[in-house]
Structure formats: structure tokens, C-alpha cells
Amino acid sequence: MSEVVRLSNSEIQTFKDCRRRWWLTYYRRLKPKYQDMTGALALGSRIHQALDDHYSKGIPLLKAHSDLVEIDKQLLLVDFRDVSNLETEAELGRVMLEGYEQWVENGIDAELEIISTEETIIAPLFGGEVELQGKLDMRVRRKLDGVRMFRDFKTVGGSLAEFSNMAHMNEQVMTYMLLEATK
């Protein structure tokens, strides 16, 4: 039997956007020599990790973020690289997480039971020859009626209203709904 092909929404989107980048990243498995400590991906990764540390380990949200920023800062300093962009992004991340904490204080978590954070879910397709995988930021269950849902934290893009109005057309959301339905 041949090896199972494992696909994620990220890989599919990369293939659709740029086949050369897909070939280098997913087929050849090449990585950049230096990891970017700043930019949208780095900012989002720190926010996601801080949220995961907060929900799964009970670490205060702003402390978790501050600790992650400090780790990245030390990595930059070891290579004698500039930290000014990181410090600017750290402030943006802190403001974003303070806003999130205000939502939590207003009760956005009150009616939800958290099932898991940063969980990878795999669903077999085509008789098991292909596995679709996704990493859900947070799986939750509504206490009122037991309905299972997921949260996907976003740090860039338009407004929340705009995202919710377009979610039914978002391929990542549809992929995650399919994966959640298999559990």
C-alpha cells in the first residue's frame, strides 16, 4: 500500500496561491534559513501561543504574551539583530490581548465549555488514501444545548462582523467544520 497523503487547508491554499512555494515548502520541505521574528505570521503565532498557554495552562494572558516576546527578543539579540520592530509588534499584541480580556470579562466564555486548544484533527478521505488535517485553535461546547463549535482566532484582516458575514464562504472555516463533524 502507498503512503497516505496528508493535506491541510494551509497546504491547499499555498498550492492555489503559488505552486513554486508549495513545491519548495511542502514537497521539498525546505525552510528559510532565518525565522522571521516580526511580521503578521510572527505576531499571530505569539498571540495564538499566548491564548493557548492561557486556556490550557492557566497562565495570565498578558504574562504569557510578554514571556513569548522576551524569548523572541533574546533570539534576535543573540544574532545581533534589531529588536525595534519586535517591540512595536509586542505593543500591538498587548493591546489586542487587553481587548480580548475585556471580551472575556463581558462573558464570552461564560456559556462555553472548553474541550481543547490547539488540537490537530485528522479525517480520512478517499478510503483512507488521503487524510485531511487541521489545527483548531479551540474546540468548545455550548453549555445550554451541547452544540460543539470551534474558535479560530485571527489577528489580521477586516472587522469581526465582516468575517462572520463571509465565514460560510471561507475555505478554512468549511474545512474545520468538516473536521469537527468527524469527531
C-alpha positions as CSV (number, residue, x, y, z in Angstrom):
1,M,0.0,0.0,0.0
2,S,1.3,3.5,-0.8
3,E,1.9,6.2,1.8
4,V,-1.1,8.2,3.0
5,V,-1.2,11.7,1.6
6,R,-1.9,14.2,4.4
7,L,-3.3,17.6,3.4
8,S,-4.1,20.7,5.4
9,N,-6.0,23.8,4.4
10,S,-2.7,25.8,4.6
11,E,-1.1,23.4,2.1
12,I,-4.1,23.6,-0.3
13,Q,-4.1,27.4,-0.1
14,T,-0.4,27.5,-0.7
15,F,-0.8,25.3,-3.8
16,K,-3.6,27.5,-5.1
17,D,-1.6,30.7,-4.5
18,C,1.9,29.7,-5.7
19,R,2.8,26.2,-6.9
20,R,6.5,27.0,-6.6
21,R,6.2,28.0,-2.9
22,W,4.1,24.8,-2.4
23,W,6.8,22.7,-4.1
24,L,9.6,24.2,-2.0
25,T,7.7,24.2,1.3
26,Y,5.6,21.0,1.2
27,Y,7.2,18.8,-1.4
28,R,10.8,19.6,-0.8
29,R,10.2,20.5,2.9
30,L,12.7,23.4,2.7
31,K,12.6,26.2,5.4
32,P,14.0,29.7,5.4
33,K,17.5,30.0,6.9
34,Y,16.3,32.6,9.4
35,Q,13.0,32.6,11.1
36,D,11.2,35.9,11.0
37,M,10.5,37.2,14.5
38,T,8.4,40.1,13.2
39,G,5.5,40.4,10.7
40,A,2.0,39.1,10.6
41,L,2.9,35.5,11.0
42,A,5.1,36.0,14.0
43,L,2.6,38.4,15.6
44,G,-0.2,35.9,15.1
45,S,1.9,33.0,16.3
46,R,2.7,34.8,19.6
47,I,-1.0,35.7,20.1
48,H,-2.1,32.1,19.4
49,Q,0.5,30.7,21.7
50,A,-0.4,33.2,24.5
51,L,-4.1,32.2,24.2
52,D,-3.2,28.5,24.2
53,D,-1.0,29.0,27.3
54,H,-3.8,31.0,29.0
55,Y,-6.5,28.5,28.3
56,S,-4.6,25.2,28.6
57,K,-2.1,26.1,31.4
58,G,-3.9,29.0,33.3
59,I,-1.0,31.4,32.6
60,P,-2.3,35.0,32.7
61,L,-2.8,36.1,29.1
62,L,-0.6,39.2,29.1
63,K,2.2,37.4,31.0
64,A,2.1,34.6,28.5
65,H,2.5,37.1,25.7
66,S,5.2,39.1,27.4
67,D,7.2,35.9,28.0
68,L,6.9,34.9,24.4
69,V,8.1,38.4,23.3
70,E,11.0,38.1,25.6
71,I,12.1,34.8,24.1
72,D,11.9,36.2,20.6
73,K,13.8,39.3,21.7
74,Q,16.6,37.2,23.2
75,L,16.8,35.2,19.9
76,L,17.2,38.4,18.0
77,L,19.8,39.8,20.3
78,V,21.9,36.7,20.2
79,D,22.2,37.3,16.4
80,F,22.9,41.0,16.9
81,R,19.6,41.8,15.2
82,D,17.4,44.9,15.7
83,V,14.6,44.5,18.2
84,S,12.7,47.8,17.5
85,N,10.1,46.1,15.1
86,L,9.5,43.4,17.7
87,E,9.0,45.9,20.4
88,T,6.4,47.7,18.3
89,E,4.6,44.5,17.5
90,A,4.7,43.5,21.1
91,E,2.8,46.6,22.0
92,L,0.2,45.9,19.3
93,G,-0.1,42.3,20.6
94,R,-0.5,43.5,24.2
95,V,-3.3,45.9,23.1
96,M,-5.1,43.2,21.1
97,L,-4.9,40.8,24.1
98,E,-6.1,43.5,26.5
99,G,-9.1,43.9,24.2
100,Y,-9.7,40.2,24.2
101,E,-9.5,40.1,28.0
102,Q,-12.3,42.8,28.1
103,W,-14.5,40.5,26.0
104,V,-13.8,37.7,28.4
105,E,-14.8,39.9,31.3
106,N,-18.0,40.6,29.5
107,G,-18.7,36.9,29.5
108,I,-17.8,35.5,26.1
109,D,-16.6,32.3,27.7
110,A,-19.3,32.0,30.3
111,E,-21.7,29.8,28.3
112,L,-19.0,27.7,26.8
113,E,-17.1,24.6,28.0
114,I,-13.6,24.4,26.5
115,I,-12.9,21.0,25.0
116,S,-9.4,21.6,23.8
117,T,-6.9,24.1,22.5
118,E,-4.6,23.9,19.5
119,E,-5.9,20.4,18.7
120,T,-4.9,18.7,15.4
121,I,-7.9,16.8,14.0
122,I,-7.5,14.3,11.1
123,A,-10.2,12.9,8.9
124,P,-9.6,10.1,6.4
125,L,-10.9,10.7,2.9
126,F,-11.0,8.5,-0.3
127,G,-10.9,5.2,1.5
128,G,-8.1,6.4,3.8
129,E,-5.7,7.2,0.9
130,V,-5.9,10.9,1.9
131,E,-6.0,12.4,5.4
132,L,-7.4,16.0,5.8
133,Q,-5.9,17.7,8.8
134,G,-6.5,20.9,10.6
135,K,-5.3,22.5,13.8
136,L,-8.3,24.0,15.6
137,D,-7.4,26.9,17.8
138,M,-10.1,26.0,20.3
139,R,-12.9,23.4,20.4
140,V,-15.8,24.4,22.6
141,R,-19.3,23.0,23.6
142,R,-22.2,25.4,24.3
143,K,-23.4,24.5,27.8
144,L,-27.0,25.4,27.0
145,D,-27.6,22.7,24.4
146,G,-24.3,20.8,24.0
147,V,-23.6,22.0,20.5
148,R,-19.9,21.6,19.5
149,M,-18.2,24.6,17.9
150,F,-14.7,25.9,17.3
151,R,-13.0,29.2,17.6
152,D,-10.4,30.4,15.1
153,F,-8.5,33.4,16.4
154,K,-7.5,35.9,13.8
155,T,-5.1,38.8,14.3
156,V,-5.2,40.4,10.9
157,G,-8.0,41.2,8.4
158,G,-11.2,43.2,8.5
159,S,-13.8,43.5,11.2
160,L,-15.4,40.6,13.1
161,A,-18.7,41.4,11.5
162,E,-17.2,41.2,8.1
163,F,-15.6,37.8,8.9
164,S,-18.8,36.4,10.3
165,N,-20.7,37.5,7.2
166,M,-18.3,35.8,4.9
167,A,-17.5,32.7,7.1
168,H,-19.8,30.5,5.0
169,M,-17.5,31.1,2.0
170,N,-14.2,30.8,3.9
171,E,-12.4,27.6,2.9
172,Q,-10.6,27.3,6.2
173,V,-13.9,27.6,8.1
174,M,-15.5,25.0,5.9
175,T,-12.6,22.6,6.3
176,Y,-12.7,23.0,10.0
177,M,-16.4,22.4,10.1
178,L,-15.9,19.1,8.1
179,L,-13.1,18.1,10.6
180,E,-15.3,19.0,13.6
181,A,-18.2,16.9,12.2
182,T,-16.0,13.8,12.1
183,K,-15.3,14.0,15.9
